[in-house]
Amino acid sequence: MSKKAKKQAEQGTWAICITAGLIIGVGLGPLSGNFLITLLICGAIGVGAGYFFTHQKKRSKR
């Protein structure tokens, strides 16, 4: 995989994770009673998931 393709794949992973977090936040906002805080918390969880998925180390096969 070239550097350009790898960078684009990482950007896509970040975008999907953050978008999923925000959509979940929009869905859970009315249930919690505070829309803005729920949206920010779920967005932060999406950022954390994006970081986790893009910074995993490859395991070597033994």
DSSP file (Angstrom, degrees, kcal/mol; ACC not computed):
  #  RESIDUE AA STRUCTURE BP1 BP2  ACC     N-H-->O    O-->H-N    N-H-->O    O-->H-N    TCO  KAPPA ALPHA  PHI   PSI    X-CA   Y-CA   Z-CA
    1    1 A M              0   0    0      0, 0.0     2,-0.0     0, 0.0     0, 0.0   0.000 360.0 360.0 360.0 130.5    0.0    0.0    0.0
    2    2 A S     >  -     0   0    0      1,-0.1     4,-2.4     4,-0.0     5,-0.2  -0.269 360.0-110.2 -75.2 165.1    1.4    3.4   -1.0
    3    3 A K  H  > S+     0   0    0      1,-0.2     4,-2.3     2,-0.2     5,-0.2   0.888 118.5  51.4 -62.4 -39.0    1.8    6.3    1.4
    4    4 A K  H  > S+     0   0    0      2,-0.2     4,-2.2     1,-0.2    -1,-0.2   0.924 111.3  46.4 -65.5 -44.2   -1.0    8.2   -0.3
    5    5 A A  H  > S+     0   0    0      1,-0.2     4,-2.1     2,-0.2    -1,-0.2   0.885 112.7  50.5 -65.3 -38.8   -3.4    5.3   -0.2
    6    6 A K  H  X S+     0   0    0     -4,-2.4     4,-2.2     2,-0.2    -1,-0.2   0.905 110.4  49.2 -66.4 -40.9   -2.6    4.6    3.5
    7    7 A K  H  X S+     0   0    0     -4,-2.3     4,-2.2     1,-0.2    -2,-0.2   0.905 111.5  49.0 -65.0 -41.4   -3.2    8.3    4.4
    8    8 A Q  H  X S+     0   0    0     -4,-2.2     4,-2.0     1,-0.2    -1,-0.2   0.875 110.0  51.9 -66.0 -36.9   -6.5    8.4    2.5
    9    9 A A  H  X S+     0   0    0     -4,-2.1     4,-2.0     2,-0.2    -2,-0.2   0.900 109.9  49.0 -65.7 -40.4   -7.6    5.2    4.3
   10   10 A E  H  X S+     0   0    0     -4,-2.2     4,-2.4     2,-0.2    -2,-0.2   0.902 110.2  51.0 -66.0 -40.4   -6.7    6.7    7.7
   11   11 A Q  H  X S+     0   0    0     -4,-2.2     4,-2.4     1,-0.2    -1,-0.2   0.887 109.8  50.7 -63.9 -37.9   -8.7    9.9    6.8
   12   12 A G  H  X S+     0   0    0     -4,-2.0     4,-2.4     2,-0.2    -1,-0.2   0.884 109.1  50.7 -65.8 -39.0  -11.7    7.7    5.9
   13   13 A T  H  X S+     0   0    0     -4,-2.0     4,-2.3     2,-0.2     5,-0.2   0.921 111.0  48.5 -65.0 -43.9  -11.5    5.8    9.1
   14   14 A W  H  X S+     0   0    0     -4,-2.4     4,-2.5     1,-0.2     5,-0.3   0.936 112.4  49.3 -59.0 -46.6  -11.4    9.1   11.1
   15   15 A A  H  X S+     0   0    0     -4,-2.4     4,-2.3     1,-0.2     5,-0.2   0.906 111.9  47.0 -63.1 -43.5  -14.4   10.5    9.2
   16   16 A I  H  X S+     0   0    0     -4,-2.4     4,-2.5     2,-0.2    -1,-0.2   0.918 113.5  48.0 -65.7 -43.2  -16.5    7.4    9.6
   17   17 A C  H  X S+     0   0    0     -4,-2.3     4,-2.2     2,-0.2    -2,-0.2   0.921 114.5  44.9 -65.3 -44.2  -15.8    7.1   13.3
   18   18 A I  H  X S+     0   0    0     -4,-2.5     4,-2.3    -5,-0.2    -1,-0.2   0.915 114.3  49.3 -66.7 -41.9  -16.5   10.8   14.0
   19   19 A T  H  X S+     0   0    0     -4,-2.3     4,-2.4    -5,-0.3    -2,-0.2   0.913 110.8  49.9 -63.7 -42.9  -19.7   10.7   11.9
   20   20 A A  H  X S+     0   0    0     -4,-2.5     4,-2.4     1,-0.2    -1,-0.2   0.910 110.4  50.8 -62.2 -41.6  -21.0    7.6   13.6
   21   21 A G  H  X S+     0   0    0     -4,-2.2     4,-2.1     1,-0.2    -2,-0.2   0.909 111.5  47.4 -62.2 -42.3  -20.3    9.2   17.0
   22   22 A L  H  X S+     0   0    0     -4,-2.3     4,-2.2     2,-0.2    -2,-0.2   0.888 111.3  50.5 -67.9 -38.6  -22.2   12.3   16.1
   23   23 A I  H  X S+     0   0    0     -4,-2.4     4,-1.9     2,-0.2    -2,-0.2   0.908 111.4  48.2 -66.2 -41.1  -25.1   10.4   14.6
   24   24 A I  H  X S+     0   0    0     -4,-2.4     4,-2.4     1,-0.2    -1,-0.2   0.894 110.3  53.3 -64.2 -38.6  -25.4    8.3   17.8
   25   25 A G  H  X S+     0   0    0     -4,-2.1     4,-1.4     1,-0.2    -2,-0.2   0.884 107.1  50.7 -62.7 -39.0  -25.2   11.5   19.8
   26   26 A V  H  < S+     0   0    0     -4,-2.2    -1,-0.2     1,-0.2    -2,-0.2   0.887 112.8  47.7 -64.9 -38.2  -28.1   13.0   17.8
   27   27 A G  H  < S+     0   0    0     -4,-1.9     4,-0.4     1,-0.2    -2,-0.2   0.872 117.3  40.0 -70.5 -37.7  -30.1    9.8   18.5
   28   28 A L  H  X S+     0   0    0     -4,-2.4     4,-1.8     1,-0.2     5,-0.2   0.607  94.3  87.0 -88.4 -11.8  -29.3    9.7   22.3
   29   29 A G  H  X S+     0   0    0     -4,-1.4     4,-1.3     1,-0.2     5,-0.4   0.923  89.8  44.4 -55.2 -52.4  -29.7   13.5   22.8
   30   30 A P  H  4 S+     0   0    0      0, 0.0    -1,-0.2     0, 0.0    -2,-0.1   0.819 110.6  56.8 -65.4 -28.1  -33.4   13.6   23.4
   31   31 A L  H  4 S+     0   0    0     -4,-0.4    -2,-0.2     1,-0.2    -3,-0.1   0.870 109.8  43.5 -70.0 -35.6  -33.2   10.5   25.7
   32   32 A S  H  < S-     0   0    0     -4,-1.8    -1,-0.2    -3,-0.3    -3,-0.1   0.702 104.5-127.2 -84.8 -19.1  -30.7   12.1   28.0
   33   33 A G  S  < S+     0   0    0     -4,-1.3     2,-0.5    -5,-0.2    -4,-0.1   0.251  88.6  80.1  92.6 -13.8  -32.4   15.5   28.2
   34   34 A N     >  -     0   0    0     -5,-0.4     4,-1.7     1,-0.2     5,-0.2  -0.875  54.7-177.8-129.8 100.5  -29.3   17.5   27.2
   35   35 A F  H  > S+     0   0    0     -2,-0.5     4,-2.3     1,-0.2     5,-0.2   0.905  77.9  49.9 -65.9 -45.9  -28.7   17.4   23.5
   36   36 A L  H  > S+     0   0    0      1,-0.2     4,-2.3     2,-0.2    -1,-0.2   0.911 111.8  46.0 -66.2 -44.5  -25.5   19.4   23.3
   37   37 A I  H  > S+     0   0    0      2,-0.2     4,-2.6     1,-0.2    -1,-0.2   0.918 114.1  48.9 -65.7 -42.2  -23.5   17.5   26.0
   38   38 A T  H  X S+     0   0    0     -4,-1.7     4,-2.5     1,-0.2     5,-0.2   0.903 111.0  50.8 -63.2 -40.7  -24.6   14.1   24.6
   39   39 A L  H  X S+     0   0    0     -4,-2.3     4,-2.0     1,-0.2    -2,-0.2   0.913 112.7  45.9 -63.1 -43.0  -23.6   15.2   21.1
   40   40 A L  H  X S+     0   0    0     -4,-2.3     4,-2.2     2,-0.2    -2,-0.2   0.894 112.9  49.6 -68.2 -40.2  -20.1   16.4   22.3
   41   41 A I  H  X S+     0   0    0     -4,-2.6     4,-2.1     2,-0.2    -2,-0.2   0.933 113.5  45.4 -65.2 -45.5  -19.5   13.2   24.4
   42   42 A C  H  X S+     0   0    0     -4,-2.5     4,-2.0     2,-0.2    -1,-0.2   0.859 111.6  53.1 -67.7 -34.4  -20.5   10.9   21.5
   43   43 A G  H  X S+     0   0    0     -4,-2.0     4,-2.0    -5,-0.2    -1,-0.2   0.898 109.1  49.6 -63.9 -39.8  -18.3   13.0   19.1
   44   44 A A  H  X S+     0   0    0     -4,-2.2     4,-2.4     2,-0.2    -2,-0.2   0.872 108.6  52.3 -66.7 -37.0  -15.4   12.6   21.5
   45   45 A I  H  X S+     0   0    0     -4,-2.1     4,-2.4     2,-0.2    -1,-0.2   0.897 108.3  52.2 -64.4 -38.9  -16.0    8.8   21.7
   46   46 A G  H  X S+     0   0    0     -4,-2.0     4,-2.4     2,-0.2    -2,-0.2   0.894 108.6  50.0 -62.4 -40.7  -15.9    8.8   17.9
   47   47 A V  H  X S+     0   0    0     -4,-2.0     4,-2.4     2,-0.2    -2,-0.2   0.915 110.9  49.9 -63.7 -42.6  -12.6   10.6   17.9
   48   48 A G  H  X S+     0   0    0     -4,-2.4     4,-2.5     1,-0.2    -2,-0.2   0.899 110.8  49.0 -62.3 -41.2  -11.2    8.1   20.4
   49   49 A A  H  X S+     0   0    0     -4,-2.4     4,-2.6     2,-0.2     5,-0.2   0.906 110.3  51.3 -65.8 -40.6  -12.4    5.2   18.2
   50   50 A G  H  X S+     0   0    0     -4,-2.4     4,-1.9     1,-0.2    -2,-0.2   0.913 111.3  47.6 -61.5 -42.6  -10.8    6.8   15.2
   51   51 A Y  H  X S+     0   0    0     -4,-2.4     4,-1.4     2,-0.2    -2,-0.2   0.921 111.9  50.7 -62.8 -44.2   -7.5    7.2   17.0
   52   52 A F  H  < S+     0   0    0     -4,-2.5     3,-0.2     1,-0.2    -2,-0.2   0.923 112.8  44.9 -60.5 -46.3   -7.7    3.6   18.3
   53   53 A F  H >< S+     0   0    0     -4,-2.6     3,-0.5     1,-0.2    -1,-0.2   0.817 115.3  46.2 -71.9 -30.2   -8.3    2.1   14.8
   54   54 A T  H 3< S+     0   0    0     -4,-1.9    -1,-0.2    -5,-0.2    -2,-0.2   0.657 114.1  47.6 -86.9 -14.1   -5.7    4.2   13.0
   55   55 A H  T 3< S+     0   0    0     -4,-1.4     2,-0.2    -3,-0.2    -1,-0.2   0.071  77.2 129.6-115.2  24.9   -2.9    3.6   15.6
   56   56 A Q    <   -     0   0    0     -3,-0.5     2,-0.4    -4,-0.0    -3,-0.0  -0.556  56.0-127.4 -75.9 143.6   -3.2   -0.2   16.0
   57   57 A K        -     0   0    0     -2,-0.2     2,-0.3     1,-0.0    -2,-0.1  -0.729  23.7-114.4 -90.7 141.9    0.0   -2.1   15.7
   58   58 A K        -     0   0    0     -2,-0.4     2,-0.4     1,-0.1    -1,-0.0  -0.560  26.7-132.7 -75.2 133.9    0.1   -5.0   13.4
   59   59 A R        -     0   0    0     -2,-0.3     2,-0.3     1,-0.0    -1,-0.1  -0.694  17.5-128.2 -86.2 138.9    0.6   -8.4   15.0
   60   60 A S        -     0   0    0     -2,-0.4     2,-0.3     1,-0.0    -1,-0.0  -0.665  21.4-120.5 -86.5 142.0    3.2  -10.6   13.5
   61   61 A K              0   0    0     -2,-0.3    -1,-0.0     1,-0.1     0, 0.0  -0.632 360.0 360.0 -82.2 136.1    2.2  -14.1   12.7
   62   62 A R              0   0    0     -2,-0.3    -1,-0.1     0, 0.0    -2,-0.0   0.397 360.0 360.0-113.7 360.0    4.1  -16.8   14.5
